[in-house]
Amino acid sequence: QLVESGGGLVQPGGSLRLSCVASGFIASNYVMRWYRQAPGKERELVAAIESVSGSTDYADSMKGRFTISRNNAKNTVYLQMNSLKPEDTAVYYCNRGNIWGQGTQVTVSS
């Protein structure tokens, strides 16, 4: 099971940190990903973190603004989002293979 939290309303240029708590498995043993889906758009990959190496990868529009990380002791994956833009407004989902969280809403608006 994956449970996301940390979404909310933020002004343009602001920051949010999303959390994804994993249960029933060890998150660091798997590739973990964040996706997002904006209204009327397809779900898109935001960021990924590899299992063993912990190396990370980002969609081009998020590079330099978003950071994915994990805390193995808490079995939690994070998404730090800085310099947020209105176009970042979406529901953000944590993912491991065919397991999805319920999503957390991020709204960027003045």
HUDAMO-V83170 format. One record per residue. N is the residue number from 1. RES is the residue in one letter. SS is DSSP state (A for helix, B for strand, O for the rest). NEAR is the number of other C-alpha atoms within 10 Angstrom. Layout:
BEGIN
n:N res:RES ss:SS near:NEAR
n:N res:RES ss:SS near:NEAR
END
This chain:
BEGIN
n:1 res:Q ss:O near:14
n:2 res:L ss:B near:22
n:3 res:V ss:B near:18
n:4 res:E ss:B near:23
n:5 res:S ss:B near:19
n:6 res:G ss:O near:16
n:7 res:G ss:O near:18
n:8 res:G ss:B near:14
n:9 res:L ss:B near:14
n:10 res:V ss:B near:18
n:11 res:Q ss:O near:14
n:12 res:P ss:O near:17
n:13 res:G ss:O near:14
n:14 res:G ss:O near:14
n:15 res:S ss:O near:16
n:16 res:L ss:B near:18
n:17 res:R ss:B near:16
n:18 res:L ss:B near:22
n:19 res:S ss:B near:22
n:20 res:C ss:B near:27
n:21 res:V ss:B near:19
n:22 res:A ss:B near:21
n:23 res:S ss:O near:12
n:24 res:G ss:O near:7
n:25 res:F ss:O near:11
n:26 res:I ss:O near:14
n:27 res:A ss:A near:22
n:28 res:S ss:A near:21
n:29 res:N ss:A near:11
n:30 res:Y ss:O near:15
n:31 res:V ss:O near:17
n:32 res:M ss:B near:23
n:33 res:R ss:B near:25
n:34 res:W ss:B near:25
n:35 res:Y ss:B near:19
n:36 res:R ss:B near:22
n:37 res:Q ss:B near:19
n:38 res:A ss:O near:17
n:39 res:P ss:O near:9
n:40 res:G ss:O near:6
n:41 res:K ss:O near:9
n:42 res:E ss:O near:9
n:43 res:R ss:O near:15
n:44 res:E ss:B near:14
n:45 res:L ss:B near:17
n:46 res:V ss:B near:24
n:47 res:A ss:B near:23
n:48 res:A ss:B near:25
n:49 res:I ss:B near:22
n:50 res:E ss:O near:16
n:51 res:S ss:O near:15
n:52 res:V ss:O near:10
n:53 res:S ss:O near:8
n:54 res:G ss:O near:16
n:55 res:S ss:O near:12
n:56 res:T ss:B near:16
n:57 res:D ss:B near:17
n:58 res:Y ss:B near:19
n:59 res:A ss:O near:13
n:60 res:D ss:A near:9
n:61 res:S ss:A near:10
n:62 res:M ss:A near:17
n:63 res:K ss:O near:12
n:64 res:G ss:O near:11
n:65 res:R ss:O near:13
n:66 res:F ss:B near:20
n:67 res:T ss:B near:20
n:68 res:I ss:B near:24
n:69 res:S ss:B near:19
n:70 res:R ss:B near:19
n:71 res:N ss:B near:12
n:72 res:N ss:A near:12
n:73 res:A ss:A near:8
n:74 res:K ss:A near:11
n:75 res:N ss:O near:15
n:76 res:T ss:B near:20
n:77 res:V ss:B near:25
n:78 res:Y ss:B near:21
n:79 res:L ss:B near:23
n:80 res:Q ss:B near:15
n:81 res:M ss:B near:19
n:82 res:N ss:O near:17
n:83 res:S ss:O near:15
n:84 res:L ss:O near:22
n:85 res:K ss:O near:16
n:86 res:P ss:A near:15
n:87 res:E ss:A near:11
n:88 res:D ss:A near:20
n:89 res:T ss:O near:20
n:90 res:A ss:B near:21
n:91 res:V ss:B near:18
n:92 res:Y ss:B near:28
n:93 res:Y ss:B near:26
n:94 res:C ss:B near:30
n:95 res:N ss:B near:24
n:96 res:R ss:B near:17
n:97 res:G ss:O near:9
n:98 res:N ss:O near:5
n:99 res:I ss:B near:9
n:100 res:W ss:B near:17
n:101 res:G ss:O near:19
n:102 res:Q ss:O near:15
n:103 res:G ss:O near:22
n:104 res:T ss:B near:21
n:105 res:Q ss:B near:21
n:106 res:V ss:B near:22
n:107 res:T ss:B near:21
n:108 res:V ss:B near:20
n:109 res:S ss:O near:16
n:110 res:S ss:O near:9
END
